[in-house]
Amino acid sequence: MRIFLTGGTGFLGGALAPQLFAAGHAVKALVRQPERAGALAAAGAELHAGDVGDSRSVAEGMRGCDAVIHCAGWYRLGVCDGREAQRVNVGGTRNVLTAMRDLGLTRGVYTSTIALNSDTRGVLVDEGYRFRGRHLSVYDATKAEAHALAESFIMDGLPLVILQPGAIYGPGDHSDLAHAARDAMRGRLPVVPRESAYCWAHVDDVARGHLLALERGQPGRNYFLTGPEASLEYAVRIAAEVGGVRPPRAVPPGLLRAFAPAMAVLDKLLPIPATYTGEALRVAAGVSYLGSGERARRELGWEVRAFEPAWRAWLKAELHVLRAAAKGADE
């Protein structure tokens, strides 16, 4: 098939494109800056200059394609202004799905997230779970709105599959969790909240889940692409071990949340790392984003690697890069 791909220069999309090529598909990628998409072009992708927030460029790019994978998205913590999140996560999703409907594409995959379920309070939920309440971050809230929008298109007959990854890690990861791991490897993460937990999956496995959903997913169905459950405390303890440094001290989440208002003030005065900003502390302290990937394994044949060996291997590769960069800076 000829696939219209959004987010191809991002973390997940960058891992997905090579798998699409390997499966024999052609890729037409929507990119904001074609000059910065050299890796996609070199791999054989056709580049289309545009932005998910621009409905015209989306429709023009999608014309002539057989299917669409929409994995572009806005993600940041420590941000209270939701305008860009609304433009990309909600408006962008509306533009992509409207074009898919108007052009009559018969296969579509949309990348949502289990974060729209908010804090599951230690419970491993499945695709039937529905959160009712106020979301913890701008990201969670806008992705929840976009997810509801996607479901409304499905109700109107759009042949769309929705995927909901959990915590993704691997090469090219620049999320707050990845920054916390890098800080822990260098002994720069003083504390970590107890009780925070996620379901972790390597980016290559999540990308593989997208390919399987494209080929085998049931339209109208949503699938959690979630790996093994592990606490943040455990993850950063492994990171510290890999780095050969002392692990961060695990503290009660309430203690960190108590500092959130003060950090929110300091955010405006000092360059505070994203891991320690007021909203990051409020969102990350003691929360669990947990979901079972059993449906994806059963219906799509999706497989996910064990957490500790894959996490440790990625950390070792990251540590090599960090040390090489530090050595280069010293020279």
Sequence and secondary structure as in RCSB ss.txt:
>XXXX:A:sequence
MRIFLTGGTGFLGGALAPQLFAAGHAVKALVRQPERAGALAAAGAELHAGDVGDSRSVAEGMRGCDAVIHCAGWY
RLGVCDGREAQRVNVGGTRNVLTAMRDLGLTRGVYTSTIALNSDTRGVLVDEGYRFRGRHLSVYDATKAEAHALA
ESFIMDGLPLVILQPGAIYGPGDHSDLAHAARDAMRGRLPVVPRESAYCWAHVDDVARGHLLALERGQPGRNYFL
TGPEASLEYAVRIAAEVGGVRPPRAVPPGLLRAFAPAMAVLDKLLPIPATYTGEALRVAAGVSYLGSGERARREL
GWEVRAFEPAWRAWLKAELHVLRAAAKGADE
>XXXX:A:secstr
 EEEEESTTSHHHHHHHHHHHHTT EEEEEES GGG HHHHHHT EEEE  TT HHHHHHHHTT SEEEE     
 SS    HHHIIIIIIHHHHHHHHHHHHT SEEEEE  GGGG   TT  B TT    S  SSHHHHHHHHHHHHH
HHHHHTT  EEEEEE EEESTT  SHHHHHHHHHHTT   EEETT EEEEEEHHHHHHHHHHHHHH  TT EEEE
   EEEHHHHHHHHHHHHTS   EEE HHHHHHHHHHHHHHHTTS   GGGSHHHHHHHTT EE B  HHIIIII
      HHHHHHHHHHHHHHHHHHHHHHHH 
